[in-house]
Amino acid sequence: YSAGSIVLRASTSGTLAKDILEEVPGVAAAAGARLIGAGIRQDDRFFRGSFSVVDESYFDLFDIQLEGGGTPMDLLRQPQSAVVKQSAVERLFGDEDPVGLTVFARTQHWEGDFVVTGIINLPENSHFRPDFVTTHLSDKRDARIWSEWIHGGYRRVVTFMLLDERADPVEVEKGLQ
């Protein structure tokens, strides 16, 4: 509720994905992601983009291609590591290979340095297209969002689900209520 109008958001607490997997039959996988607007700088180059903090199950749900092979989660296990979207590479790094370079990101809630560990190619048909992705494993700034069920107020995680191929969507929906 804001200035007399209702504001609806499709966001939840970060624990929802884990809770769904434990309590709702028919869900094969679930993951959470938090998209944050950020000012991103590398040396004297700067752009306004987006940073996403995801849980460790995120890459199990989506077919995200990593240039050079491997898996994004392998590249995100180190603290303060991030993978970068190809189009952000062109805007921020030009022709330079970004792997191993450090970027500084500043959001409304936090700021810090992140080492670029890989380049990802996101599907064109996705509505969720962050410029940089890190995991909550390496970002403890918003630990409460991922570890506690927050009633009302500040919940900024979008939860994605993949249904088991034999699941009845109507029954899964009932389990979610």
N, C-alpha and C positions, 0 to 999 in steps of 0.2 A: 504494500500500500504506500503510495507516494503522492503527496500533495493532492489527495482526494481521488486518485485513480489507482486502479489495481494493475500491478506489474506481474506478469507471469513469466517464469523462467523454467526452462527444461534442464535444470541442474539439481544435483543431489549431493549428499555426503559421499566421500570417497569410499566408504565401506560398503556401499550398495552392491557393487559387483560381487564381492566375496559373499555377502549375505544372500544374494540371488542364487549363486552356485550351490550354497549349502541348503537352501530352503525351498527352491522352486524347481519341481520336476520338469524335465524337458529342455532345460537350458544346458547346452553343450559347453559354452564358454561365455565369459563376461569380463569386461574391462572398463576402467575409468580413465578419463582424460580431462585435463584442465587447460583451456586455451587462454593465454594472457597476452594482451597487447604489450609490446616492449620497444624501447629504443635500443638498437643494437649497433655496436661500434666495433670496428677492427682497425687499429691504428688511426688514421685520419679519415676513414670512410665510415659513414653513418647512414642508417635507414630505419624507418619506422616499420616494424613488422610484428610477427607473433611468435611467441614461445609457448610450447605445450609441455606440460608435465604429465606423464602417463604412468599407469601402473604396469607391473611386469607382464601382465597378460595381454596388453594392448596389441602387441605384434603377433600374437597367436590368432587374433580375429581378422586381421587385415592383411592382404597380400601387398606388402610394401617392399618394393625392390631396393636393394642396396647396391650401389655401384661397386664393382670389384668383388662381389660375393660376400658370403658370411651372413650373419643375422644382426639386426640392429641391437638386440639385447646384449649380444656379446660386446658391442662397442659402447654400451651405456653402463656397464658394470662399475667403471671407475667413477669416483666422486667428481662432480662438476664437469662431466662429459656431455656432449650433445651431438646429434646428427643434424645435418642441414639439408633442406630441400634444394634441388638443383637450381630453380629459378632464383633463390636467395643467394646461391653461390655467385651467379652472374652479377647480381646487383651489388653485393658486398665485397667480393673478392676479385671480380673481373676474370682474367685468365689464370690467376694464381690458384694452385691446388690448396684448398683450405685445410686439408687433414693435417692435424698437429698444430694449427694456429689457434690462438686464443681470441675469443670475442668477449666483449663486456656487454651484458644485458641489464637494463634497468626497467622495472615495472613499477606499478603503483605501490606494490607491497614489498618488493625486495630488489636487490641488485647483486651482481657478482660476475666473476669470470668463468667462462666455460671453454674447455678444449674441444675443438671440432674433431670427432673421431671417424666420421664417415659422411657420405652423401646418399640421400634417399630420393627415390622417385615415387611420388604419391599418385594414386589413380586420379584421372581427370574427373571422374564422376563422383568424387567425394566432396561433401560439404565441409569436411574437417581437413584443412590444408595448412597446418602451421609451417612457419619458415624454419624453426628449430624445434627439436624434440629432445627432452631429457626425461629421466624417470624420477619418481618420488624416492627411489632408493638413494639417489645422489643429491636430492634436494630436500633437506630437512626443515626448510623455512616454514612450510605449511603442513607440518607433520600431523597436526590435529585434524585437518581436513580429511586425511587418509586413514587415520586410526580411530576416530570417534564418530558416532552417529550424531550429527548436529541437527537439532530441531529448530526450524525457522532460521532466519538470519542469513549468515554468510555461507552458502553452499554453492560451490562453483565447479563441480565435477559433472561431466556428462558421462552417462553410463551406456555402454553398448553391449548388446547380447547377440549371441548366435544360438539359434535353436537347434536341438538335435533333429536330424532329418526325419525321425519318426514322431516327433512331438506334435501334438495338436495345439495350434496357436491359441485357440479359445481356452483350453485348459491352462496353458501357461499364463495367459492373461488373468484367469481366475486366481492363480497362485500368486500373482503380483499384487492382488488387491488386499 
